[in-house]
Amino acid sequence: MLVFKRLKCVNNTKNIIRILLMKKLKVGTRNSPLALLQAQRVCDKLKIHNIDTEITKIQTSGDKDQTRPLADLGGKVLFAKELQQALLNNDIDLAVHSLKDLETTHPKNLKLLATLERDHVGDVFITPKGCAQKYMQLSGPPFILGTCSPRRAFFIKNLYPNVIVQPLRGNIGTRLKTLADGKINATIMAAAAIQRLNIKNDLEEKYDLILLDQNIFTPASCQGIIGVEGKEHLYDLMQYISHAPTYAQSILERYAVQCFQGTCHSAIGSLATIKGEKFNLQIQYKSPKTGDMTISTIEGKLQNYKTLIEDAF
């Protein structure tokens, strides 16, 4: 049975004292504004518990090549592998990720240590001011939407057949500039990213921001979750900052993608809610057999989550 209560660290007191006596924990992150903000949030949480940290910026393969589609380069693993290698080499102690971008399996000796409390899970459709009503209808004119996400591309195409999907890479600033320059008509971003960067009010001056209905546009697995990856010996310590309900959601959503055998190439979303000892998991995906859209809901007891999710595929 899954146990989602915050772990007490009494059984690992000696190890925690040893870690606390260290000079600082090195926290690895990508170098984008959003990634640095997320890493700083983790550091701030640790500081509350008198754990000193320092941020180590690491350029990943995914950041170096901003032109070719992610699928052609090997997928979202390119945003994590250098961070994971730094963990394995003991160059850093912790790696901070947007958990939706982390593959469901970890390299040997690494694991998901903690998750911060989840931010907004949804996706936001962004288009120049006054254009949303024109584009977001079945009989609307063709428009170009930029995204590098197979999930977003497939889901939006099913909602609005008039859309023309164009690959779009880069951080949030780069994508917004592409939209502002008129090279695309619309894009989709995670509401959590907009929330964390505190840019909603500025965006609303120039753009229509439409929050997409989660019942028909299921978020990516773990969207809105900041995850901390590292080695097993730091697990107990990280429970001081880990948000247990969010960690539980991440287990369910990542297991759904794993059972689907999903990768960065997969058009799949999953969203879990938990009440007491029961869970509800919505999954939406492109059928590998027919290519059709499938939306289903799995409900049951947490202790049976693996069997219930496995049987859904």
N, C-alpha and C positions, 0 to 999 in steps of 0.2 A: 504493500500500500504506500502511496506517496505521502510524505509528510511535508507540509508546506508552512509549518510554524517556524519562526525564527530560531535557528539553532543557538543553544547556549554553548559557550566556548570553554566551559570548565574542564573538559577532558583534554584540552590542548593548551593548558595555561602556560606550560614551560615554553612551548613553541611560540606562542603569542608574545610572551615577555622578551624572548630572543629577538623577534621581529621588531618590537617596539624600541629595542635598544639600538637598532640599526640607525645610521645617520639619516637616511631618507629612502623612501620607496621611489623607484624610477617608474614613471607612468608614461608609456609609449602611446603615440597618437599620430594620425596623419596631420598634414600641415594646413588643411583648409580651415577657414574661419569657423565653420560649424564643428568640425572635429576638435579643434582647440577649445572651443566653448564647452563641448561635452566632456573633454578630459579635465578641464578646470572644475566642472561641476563635481566630478568624482573626487578630485583633490580637496575641494571644499568640504565634501561630506566626511572625508577621512580626517581633515583638520579638526572637525568637531570632536573627534575621539583622540586628539593629540597625536595623530600619526602624520609625520612630516613627509612631504612628497616633492618631487621635481618632475617637470614635464620634459620628455624627450621627443622631439619632432622627427618623424621618419617618413621619407618620401617613398611611396609605394609604386609598383609597376603600373597600377591603374591610374595614378596621378601623372606619370611620365608621358603616357600616350593618351592624349585627349581627343584624338581624331577618329580612330577606328572604333566600330561598335564593340562593346564589351564581350559579346558572344564570340567574336572573331579572335579576341585576345586571350580567352580562357575563362571569362566570367568574373564575378564579384570577388572570387578568391584573390584576384590581383590587388584588391584593397586591403588584404589581410596578411598575405604570406610573408611580407617583410617584417611586419609586426610580430607574427608568430615565430619567425626565425630569430628575431631579437630576444624573444622570451626564452627560446630553447638555448640560445647562446649566453643567457644570463646578462645580456646587455640592458634589459629592462626587467622590472618585476611584474608589471601589470600592463595590459593592452586594453585600450578603450575603443569600443566599436559602436557604430549604429548597428544594433543587433540584426536588423533586417538584411544587412549586407554580409553577414557572416554565414558561411556554409554550416550545415547541420551536423557535420562531423568535424572533430578537432584532431590536429596532429597528436601523436602519442605523447603523453605526459602533460598535455594541456587540457583545460576544461573551462566551462563557463562558471566563474566564481561568484558573480553577483549581477543583479540588475537593479538599476535605480527605478523609482516609481515611474510608471508609464505616463508619457505625455499623450496628447491627442493622437488617436490612431488613424484618422481619416486622410483621404486624398483631396487636394484642392485643384480644381480646374481654373486655369488662369488665362485670361485673354484681354486684349485692350478694352478700355472702358466703353461700354455700350454694345459690345459684340457678342456677349454670352447668349443672349436671347436668340440672336440670329443663327449662331452655330449649333446650339444645343436643342435641335429639333430634328425629327426624322426626315423631314422634307427640306431641310436647310441647304444652303449652298455648300459646295466643297470647301474644306479648309485644311490647312496643314498644321498638324500637331507634332511637336518635337518631344521625343522621349527615348530613352535607351532601355526602358523596362518592358520585357515581353508581356508581363501581366497587364500593365497599363495599356499597352498597345492593343492587346487582344480584347480586353474588357471595353475600352472606349469604342473600338470598331464595331462591337456587338451592339452598343447603345446607339451609335450614330454612324451608319454605313457610309455617310458622305465624307467622313474624315480620311485624310491622307496622312499616314504616319511617316515621319521622317526621323532617322536616328539623331539624337541630340545628347552629347556628352558634356561634362564639365560640372563645376560646382554651381551653387545657386546663382551667384553673381554672373557667371558666364552664360548660364541658360536664360536669365532675365535680359541680358544684353542682346542675345540672339532674338528674343521676342521683341524687345524695344526697337531693334534695327529692322524689323519687318521681314526677317528671313523665315519666320514661322508665324502662324496666326494664334497659336495657343500652346500651352504646355500643362503638365500636371506635376505638382509637388506635394510632398508630405506636409500635412498641417503641422506636425511636430517641429519640422525644420523652421517653418515660418514663425512658430511660437517661440522657439529657442533663440532665434536671431532677433526677435522683437521687431519685425519689419512689416507686420500686418497693416498698420495704419499708413505707412509710406506706400505700400503696394496698392492700397485701396484708392489712392489719389489718381493712379494711372490705369489701374486694371480692374476688371470684374473678377472677384474671387468667389467661386461657387464650390461649396463643400459637397462632394459627391456622396450619394446615398450608400451607406455601408451594406445595406441589404442586397444591393445589386452590383456594388463595386467593392468587393471585399478587400481590405487592406492586405499588404504583404505580411507574411509571417513576422511577428515581432516589430512591426512598424510602430514607431514612437517609443521604443525601448533602447536605453543606453546599457550596453553590456560590458562587463569587465572579465577579461580572459587572463588566465595565468596558470601557475602550477598548483598542484594539490595542497602543498604545505601552507598556502595562503588562504585556503577556502574558509576556515573558521574565522579568521580575522575579518574577511570581507563580509561576513554576516552582520557586522555592525552597521554596514551601509546598504545591504541588500534589502529590497522591498519584496517580502515573501509572496504576496498575491501576484505581483508582476512576474516573479521568477516562475511561479506555477503556470501562468499563462504562456510563458515562453517555452516551457517544456512541452505543453500540449500542441502549440502551433508549430514548433520545429519538428515534432514527431510526425505531424500530418504531412509536412513537406518531405520528410525522410521516407515515409511509407509510400508516398506518391513517386518517390525516386526523383524528386525535384532538384533542379540546379538553377543556375542563373539563366539558363535557356528556357526555363519552364514558366508557363503562364498559370500561376496558382497563387491564391490568396487564402489566408486562414486567420480566423479571429475567435479567441476563446473568452468566455466569461465563466466565473466560478461563484457558486453560492453554496456555502457550507461544504459538504462532501460530494457535491454534484457539479457537473460542468456542462456547458453548451459550447459546441465548436462548429462554427460555420466555415465551410470550405467551398471555394469557387475555383474552377480550373478548366482548361482546355483539354477535352478528352483525347488521350493519345491515339485512341482507335478511330474515332469519328471526326475529330476536330471541332466538335460542338461544345458549346458552353454548358457546364454542369454546376449547379449550386445545390448543396445538400447540408443538412444539419445533423450533427451527432450529439446525442445527449446520454448521460448516464452517470454512474458513480466514478469518482476519481480513481478508486482502486482498480477499476476495470478499463482505464483509459487506453492502454496499449491494444487490447483485444478489440475494443470498439472502433478505434481508429483504423487498425489493420483491416477489419472487415468492411470498412467503407470503400475501399479501393478494389 
